[in-house]
Amino acid sequence: MYLVHPTPDHREGVRAALRLLAAYQDLGPLFRGEQVLVKPNCVSSHRQLAATHAGALEAVLEFVVSHDPKRVILGEGSAEDTSAAFRNFGYLELARRYGVEILDLNRDEPVPFTIYAASGRPLEVPVSRTALESVRVSVALPKTHDTVVITASLKNLAVGAIQRPHKWDVHQGYPAINLNLALLSRRLSPHLAVIDGHVGMEGDGPVAGTPVEHRVSLVGTDPVAVDAVVTYLMGFEPGEVGYLVHAVRLGLGEANLREIEVVGAGLEAARRPYRPHRTFGEQLNWALPPALARVWEGLAAPWG
């Protein structure tokens, strides 16, 4: 994965990280002739600090469009009002400038997906078909979270693709939400993860926290590795984040920092510990109870 620090601003930081990636990896085969979903994070439709900055999004659209995709969709399923978010944060002007489509994932054709309650009971939630069937680019920012320690590229797509009003169904207590995020990521993991950490959020994230002048940008094609590095840069350990641990066991990527090659800035120089959410201690209680352990054991998964 590719790390830039310090970043001059949102747009140029992400541009620099994408240029670094392009120097080592040819992403032409990933995008060329494909339908690409570029997914910002707009959990809030009115607070810019909680949402992907238009500068970062512009750098990503510029990069994706330059690789000759068949179709580019700028899509989000906000927990609030997607149309208002796109209008308030300047996304509509970007869509016009780069000739890409706009889609509210909440209004897309639904596909049923099974998640689990704390009791182990299966729950069916509707997930956006476009999110499932596209090359996915997650454009997120590093934020502390009220139930899963941190939110970055994986959670942005996993929850963003669930349609309202069923997003809240994923919140079934600390063990279940971490399991559900990993299970959703088996089908919704980003093909390209982009993190704009020029300004992050600490404390009462993912909406009501306070800004962190972090000045980092990360990109990579292993979203588990990207999120693991983001977790460390925020002052936490990847092993504290349940859904990352589960994602590794499901074969979705690498979270061991010793096994992740970081090109660009050094981790220690770019590390800036965030103040955790006030429920951080409770959030570490994500180990699977017997009911969910039985669910886990019954899943068809590529681990031995």
Secondary structure, 3 states (H helix, E strand, C coil): CEEECCCCCHHHHHHHHHHHHHHHCCCHHHHCCCEEEEEECECCCCCHHHECCHHHHHHHHHHHHCCCCCEEEEEECCCCCHHHHHHHCCHHHHHHHHCCEEEEHHHCCEEEEEEECCCCCEEEEEEEHHHHHCEEEEEECCEECCCCCEECHHHHHHHHCECCCHHHHHCCCHHHHHHHHHHHHHHHCCCEEEEEEEEEEECCCCCCCEEEEEEEEEEECCHHHHHHHHHHHCCCCHHHCHHHHHHHHCCCCCCCHHHCCCEECCHHHHCCCCCCCCCHHHHCCCCCCHHHHHHHHHCCCCCC
